[in-house]
Amino acid sequence: MNIKLLKRNLHKSEELHQADHVRLIHSGNDYFDSLETLIRSATQTIQFQTYIFDEDETGIRIAKVLKEVASRGVDVFIMLDGFGSHSLSRKFVNDLRSAGINLRFFSPFFSSQNIFFGRRLHHKVIVADKKTALVGGINIANKYHGSSTEPPWLDYAIFLEGQVCEELNKICQQIYGRKLRRKKKIQIENHSKIEKNINVRVRQNDRLRRKNQISTSYLNAIKNAKSSIYITGSYFLPGTKLRKALLNARKRGVEVHLILAGVSDVPVFQSATKWLYDLLFRNEIKIYEWKKSVLHGKIALVDDTWSTVGSFNLNLLSAYGSVELNVDVLDKNFSQSLQTHFKSLIETGCEEITQKQQKNQWTAKLKRWAAYQLIRTVIKTVAIFPYLNPFKKFE
């Protein structure tokens, strides 16, 4: 895939942004130590939006740091999903607000917004002073941190410094302020301090706002793949277009590697994914299952030119229901380091699944087929049906 061709084909609304520094962050101590450092570094503003914020040891730790920076005058804005974070106690929420933190819930229960039940705030992003940011798929909960006896769920984020953080900050402001459209283009200041910057794109999926950027990114990258595709997908149930693009890539001789869940927090979803294995086997797509912990990651790499990190799962719920955020990185050095990581994952924590290992008794096939039909029906109902109503705006 030619990176110059990628840049040339960009739509004006999909402009490239500049980052002075990017780094892949892993779940566990790597992420939560980086998160705490980023929060403490803020001197003016913090935008923090996530799907799940649990009231456990990890959540209490991050809440404490947020209250500390708010107490020294930093403007902190937090938005949590009304479904994903519904278990938070009133006392926990009031303590945050009493500390001077601005906190809202996205699409809370018993509100007019909740008619779009499948539209959840699924992205995970924090921006400090419009200069540094973390974007990924990691929620605030013990299971993403791990312990001395339990490994963290496998997931990722990307650390960013530079001009792109202003774009991320604006997105957070839009959603927090319920502003679905920008009234005018705001000039982005250039904070770059180095000559050669890294090209990145901020990508969103939000059907209500007619944004389908992440889905488009995946399709375009796969359609233009020349040599290799690596995808780590936690809830892997791609739609027809993406499946067809992967199969066509194989016909062109592109090697396709899928790292999927060997351990899942939603076993019925795992069974549904396995229904696709026979199709993948017939097209010589390599399947690896991550066995060391629950897989929750959502990252991909095509050739050595395009990679993406974020909250977007390859299924219809992310494509048509949830509010999602990814960052595409168009940088050869980052791509090469990511490819090294993929190969390490495969060698050290995965089991390659072959057609011989797939249970082909009629009862096993029936179970996989039933799970596939159930999950597809549920996802379509939750993600698509609520949008078929006469009302156009609920925020």
Phi, psi and omega in degrees: 000130184272120182293330177293323177294321178301312182295320183294328184272002182292135173284155181304325181280359182239039187297153175286146172240167183249139173236137176283332183205137173228147179209135176285131181246138181258151174299162185099207182301324181305312182288310188287330172292318178295320179297314180296318178297318180296317180298314182294336182285342186292139176240346183233299185220152171226129169250124186225116181226132183207161181280306182245129170230103183273150178268059178241193183302318181293315179297319179295321179298312183290323178298320180299316180293321178297319178293325179297313182289328177295326182291339177259018169099003177284132177281113183250126179240120181240132172234126181242147179289138183293337177265309183298328183247024185291343184279353179299136179286156178298324180296317180299314180294316180295326177297320178295315181293323179294335178280001179096010180273134175275115185230130176229156173254136178275126177049059180293161177298155177057042175227161179297334179294332191284000173297331172270069188299325181285350179272093180252152174281094187263346184283161181229107185214142171222134181233131179246121175057023181061019185239329180227152184205157169235129178228132179184212183238011187266122176273172179265095183194155182304323185295338177271346179268321183082176180212186180293339182249340182237125177290152178291153171301140182284116180204175189216162168214171176235132176267133184229141171232142174120196188301327182301334182294335176292322177295317178297321178297320180294321178298315178298319179297319178302310185290317179297320182272005180058036178257101185285336181231146175278131181283330178206157180283128181261132180293129179268125178288150180258110179263010186297135179243002180233157187285316184257111181261168180259131180278126178225160174232134173271125186238136181234149166234124178197101187299323181297330180262012179058039177250126181225037191288320183291315177303316180296319179301311179302311183298313181297318181296316182292320179296332181260006181297141181249325187229315186210150175226129173239129178226129168254116185229120185282316180238074193274107177208067187293154177286180186300316183298315182290319177300316180296321179296320178294318180294320178294325176299318177298321179297332178277358179094008179284134176280128182243123180242122178246124173257111187240177188282121169270335174233127184230148174278351178231083185304325181293328177291320177300318178297321179297318177299319182296337176299332180278347187302318182300318176299317181293319178300316182299334180258014175058036172274130184280132181241128177234137177251127178282123190252348190280336181196180175294133177269125179229005187283154179218080178227157180210156180217131175238125185052222176237032185233333185229131174218158181218142179224136178170210187257356191281119173269148180276074174204173186290336179295316176289324183289324188238346185251298192281161170272115188239155179218125175232161171238122173271137177244122180251073186213128185293318181297316178297318180297319180294321178292325178291322178296320176300320179294316178302314181296322178295318177303313183297319185284326190255342185221005185242156171244126177286130181260128179246169181298328180294329182281340181289126179290121186248014172297151185298329179292320179293319178296319179297319179298316180294318179297316180296318178297319179298312181296320180296310183295317179299320180293314180298313182298315180298320180295313183289318188276325191252315187303317183299342181280349181271068180219164186284350183270144186250336182223134176232010177233000000 
